[in-house]
Structure formats: structure tokens, C-alpha cells
Amino acid sequence: RIQAVWRGYKVRKWYTVYCESHPPINPLLRDKYYHKKLSSITDKLVKSCTETSESLDNFLSTIDNSLTESRHIMSVVDDSSNISVDWKEISKKAQTFLNTDCAVCLSTLEISRSLTILSCSHLFHTSCITSLETFTLHYTPYLCPVCRTVYTRMQYSIQF
């Protein structure tokens, strides 16, 4: 009997934790679930602000200052990407990779098509990298689709 009570207690506890971490499938219950989650997060945020005796305005101004600093740091990082690039060294590195496929279109890099090398030493068809940049218009600076680093680019010719 004690064992059955204990099992019931553990199952109820597990189910409660499960219900708190998994949204229901029913759309109405799902809305209620997310509303309850949002309310609890908001209550915790307000409670943390009042516990530290900061006013909400001070809290929001701290967030604004942090955001301003983050934007400043990111602008410095973006400016540092304009450093001069040693293209000879990058082309040597690209030749050591022996990559013969374009990572955007997955077709073979052919001498007959114009190629572009990025400052991270990855090779692409010029039309592929141009299309990718056009597609990611709002995400400047552009990131290499292979290694996700900020790059500069140059026309390239190579013999495989």
C-alpha cells in the first residue's frame, strides 16, 4: 500500500513537470499554456525588479545601455573586417583544400565558369555567391556559407 502511494506521488510529480515543459496539442489549451508561461515570466521579471529595489525605468535604461554597448562592439567588429587581405596566401590555402565543388550549388567548380575566392579561402561560382548575397540582402556583413566568417571576395582562376 505504501509503495502504491509512493508510485502515485512520483507519477503525479513527473506529470506536473511534464505539463510545465511540454505544450499541449489542442490549440485552445496550447494558447492557455503559452499565456500562462508568458505571465509567469513577466511576473518573475517584475518580481526581480522590485526585489532589487530598482524601478522599472532604471531596469529598462540598463537594458538600453547594454544594447547600445553591444551595437558599438559589433560595429567595431564589422570595421575590423576591412583589414587588408593577402590574396596570394589565401589562394595557396585554397589550393591545399583541394575542394572541387561549390558549396552553394553543389556542382563542380569548372575552369570555364568564373570563380570567386573569399578571404576565408573558400571557392564558389561567382554567380552562386552573388545570388547568395542577393538572397541575404538584410544580413550584412555577409558570412561565408561554409565557415560563417565575415569575408571579402575576389575573382579567381584555378587549374584543377
Salt bridges, closest charged atoms under 4 A:
GLU51 OE2 - LYS47 NZ 4.00
GLU133 OE1 - ARG153 NH1 2.82
